[in-house]
Amino acid sequence: MPKKNIIIIGSGVAGLATALRLSHAGYQVRVFESNNHVGGKMSEIRHDGYRFDTGPSLFTMPQLIDELIAMGDDCSSSFFEYLKIDITCRYFFNDGVILNAYSDTDKFVQEVSLKTKTENWVIIKYLKYIEFVYKATSKIFIEKSLHKLSTYLSFTTFKSFLKIPFLSIFKTMDQTNRTRLGNDKLIKIFNRYATYNGSNPFVAPGILSVIAHLELNKGVFLPKKGMRSIVNCLYDICLKKGVEFNLNSQVDKISLNNNKVNGIYIKDIFFPADIVISNIDIHYVYTKLLDKPIYFTQKKNIERSTSAIIFYWGIKKRFNQLDLHNILFTKNYAKEFDEINNFHAIQNDPTIYINITSKHLPEDAPKNCENWFVMINVSHDKGQNWKLLVQKAREQIITKINHLLNTDIESFIDYENYMDPTQIESKTGAFQGALYGSSSNKRMSAFLRHPNFSNKIQNLYFCGGTVHPGGGIPLALNSAKIVANEIISNEK
Ligand SMILES: Cc1cc2nc3c(=O)[nH]c(=O)nc-3n(C[C@H](O)[C@H](O)[C@H](O)COP(=O)(O)OP(=O)(O)OC[C@H]3O[C@@H](n4cnc5c(N)ncnc54)[C@H](O)[C@@H]3O)c2cc1C
């Protein structure tokens, strides 16, 4: 029997990974992308010798990409190589303390004990705890659909449920870290992992501490040609496998016949398909591409994740105090999250993230210069005056950098560009500019994310950062795996 023909709407990293997996399994796959390029949030800017990744900068779990590359031909792997990074992040505190989070556990424990006066066993025990949480949850919360009975009937799930009392589901992340770590600097470091999926550590459940495991126990990596090379490589393999890409092709409608998909429409042109997979923000599937809001009853009110203001600065100087990933902490983290979540304004003293890939990849900036990606977390778009807020953010950021690095950073800005939540929305289709779809601030968030398939419409599937298992490259890649496996196994 000939394999079904599949249409994928959107070419974000999960759309590309799904296309690759299904073309590898012999399906005929067509991708429709509204932009004139693939990759969605994983885009880049090149200007006068500077190169900037505009979206993700942190790369963990590279084995998920290796797995996809292995589906390509033998030379695919030479396109994509990556380095393991020694210092996963350099933290700057207001009192002048600088702490390096080394990827080597012994070095990290020594650094923590020296800089925070915490006893070694406290941090070792914490690292073991987050590893335990990861092992107890990853099989069901990350690698499987939470919306299939078979997941709950497995022995792995049964074992995971027995561990629930130890997974800090009923405490906030801040409470969990306060109890287990005690030291304010360490609590700040480990609370920050909530921002990796756009959540607030003062309300999000402690189980999210698991995110730190991926970075501190498993490692941080950097693609040798930058983050953008991840999508370039997947795109290349897809082309070789015969996936058809239609760029500048905004899908306007998913076409149904008796609650079963039969294709898509771009304006009034119909493209038939047996299966449609959406890789776009789930909000727009229901508000724009489907006639009836079939699922949007209780779920539409789930809080969106945070967004960001990002400056891309070409800096005509090298700053040895900075590393690849740097965090300049606010003095009062609780106040910062309160300002983001409740006032939707720019914080008075924001935590600043600076990513400089030219530290490891010299070709990303001209000689003696650096490519700075400078980001603060902000609320998703609620109609704020972003022009004004960006101006205010720029002032706050420059003041803080000048103070911590004892410099006049503005005088070294050689090139400047920026993105605010409205631009994130217009460039990548993220509703309200939320980086990770819905937030994980609620205890049941994992179960409230949209499933990877539709219960009401046959042959309609969903992948990407706004559906199960969640936002960020590793989870988006897992969504692709769940969807592809589901389609392939249904065919058998
Ligand atoms: C500034 C920023 C920083 C981030 N930092 C990190 C990080 O450090 N590490 C990490 O792991 N993750 C990070 N993320 C999150 C990560 O980028 C996303 O979770 C991931 O890239 C989402 O991929 P996706 O497959 O959901 O598709 P998306 O990237 O959301 O792409 C969706 C695609 O669908 C297209 N589209 C939308 N509507 C239509 C339509 N109607 N028809 C056709 N095409 C359509 C869009 O143009 C887009 O190309 C960051 C995100 C941002 C924005």
The ligand as a MOL file (V3000), in Angstrom:
LIG
                    3D

  0  0  0     0  0            999 V3000
M  V30 BEGIN CTAB
M  V30 COUNTS 53 58 0 0 0
M  V30 BEGIN ATOM
M  V30 1 C 14.8130 34.7820 21.8450 0
M  V30 2 C 14.6410 33.3040 22.0750 0
M  V30 3 C 15.5660 32.6330 22.8470 0
M  V30 4 C 15.4360 31.2530 23.0550 0
M  V30 5 N 16.4110 30.5910 23.7360 0
M  V30 6 C 16.4100 29.2300 23.7570 0
M  V30 7 C 17.5600 28.5060 24.1840 0
M  V30 8 O 18.5860 29.1050 24.5440 0
M  V30 9 N 17.5250 27.1290 24.1690 0
M  V30 10 C 16.4150 26.4620 23.7360 0
M  V30 11 O 16.4270 25.2160 23.7330 0
M  V30 12 N 15.3110 27.1260 23.3010 0
M  V30 13 C 15.2880 28.4860 23.2800 0
M  V30 14 N 14.2220 29.1700 22.7580 0
M  V30 15 C 13.0020 28.4210 22.3920 0
M  V30 16 C 13.1690 27.6900 21.0490 0
M  V30 17 O 13.6240 28.5970 20.0860 0
M  V30 18 C 11.8250 27.1490 20.5960 0
M  V30 19 O 11.2120 26.3640 21.6140 0
M  V30 20 C 11.9410 26.2790 19.3510 0
M  V30 21 O 12.8220 26.8420 18.4070 0
M  V30 22 C 10.5380 26.1590 18.7790 0
M  V30 23 O 10.5710 25.4870 17.5720 0
M  V30 24 P 9.2250 25.0590 16.8700 0
M  V30 25 O 9.5000 23.7980 16.1640 0
M  V30 26 O 8.0860 25.0910 17.8200 0
M  V30 27 O 8.9370 26.1570 15.7390 0
M  V30 28 P 9.0410 27.7320 15.6270 0
M  V30 29 O 10.4610 28.1250 15.7160 0
M  V30 30 O 8.0660 28.3800 16.5260 0
M  V30 31 O 8.6060 27.9140 14.1040 0
M  V30 32 C 7.2770 27.8760 13.6610 0
M  V30 33 C 7.3080 28.1820 12.1700 0
M  V30 34 O 5.9680 28.1680 11.6690 0
M  V30 35 C 5.8480 29.2050 10.6970 0
M  V30 36 N 4.4140 29.5420 10.5600 0
M  V30 37 C 3.6220 30.1570 11.4800 0
M  V30 38 N 2.3650 30.2690 10.9940 0
M  V30 39 C 2.3730 29.7030 9.7660 0
M  V30 40 C 1.3590 29.4850 8.7820 0
M  V30 41 N 0.0850 29.8580 8.9620 0
M  V30 42 N 1.7050 28.8760 7.6130 0
M  V30 43 C 2.9870 28.4640 7.3940 0
M  V30 44 N 3.9820 28.6400 8.3120 0
M  V30 45 C 3.6650 29.2410 9.4790 0
M  V30 46 C 6.6810 30.3270 11.2740 0
M  V30 47 O 7.0540 31.2600 10.2740 0
M  V30 48 C 7.8760 29.5660 11.8330 0
M  V30 49 O 8.8930 29.4200 10.8750 0
M  V30 50 C 14.3130 30.5580 22.5300 0
M  V30 51 C 13.3680 31.2550 21.7630 0
M  V30 52 C 13.5390 32.6070 21.5040 0
M  V30 53 C 12.5380 33.3250 20.6250 0
M  V30 END ATOM
M  V30 BEGIN BOND
M  V30 1 1 1 2
M  V30 2 1 2 3
M  V30 3 2 2 52
M  V30 4 2 3 4
M  V30 5 1 4 5
M  V30 6 1 4 50
M  V30 7 2 5 6
M  V30 8 1 6 7
M  V30 9 1 6 13
M  V30 10 2 7 8
M  V30 11 1 7 9
M  V30 12 1 9 10
M  V30 13 2 10 11
M  V30 14 1 10 12
M  V30 15 2 12 13
M  V30 16 1 13 14
M  V30 17 1 14 15
M  V30 18 1 14 50
M  V30 19 1 15 16
M  V30 20 1 16 17
M  V30 21 1 16 18
M  V30 22 1 18 19
M  V30 23 1 18 20
M  V30 24 1 20 21
M  V30 25 1 20 22
M  V30 26 1 22 23
M  V30 27 1 23 24
M  V30 28 2 24 25
M  V30 29 1 24 26
M  V30 30 1 24 27
M  V30 31 1 27 28
M  V30 32 2 28 29
M  V30 33 1 28 30
M  V30 34 1 28 31
M  V30 35 1 31 32
M  V30 36 1 32 33
M  V30 37 1 33 34
M  V30 38 1 33 48
M  V30 39 1 34 35
M  V30 40 1 35 36
M  V30 41 1 35 46
M  V30 42 1 36 37
M  V30 43 1 36 45
M  V30 44 2 37 38
M  V30 45 1 38 39
M  V30 46 1 39 40
M  V30 47 2 39 45
M  V30 48 1 40 41
M  V30 49 2 40 42
M  V30 50 1 42 43
M  V30 51 2 43 44
M  V30 52 1 44 45
M  V30 53 1 46 47
M  V30 54 1 46 48
M  V30 55 1 48 49
M  V30 56 2 50 51
M  V30 57 1 51 52
M  V30 58 1 52 53
M  V30 END BOND
M  V30 END CTAB
M  END
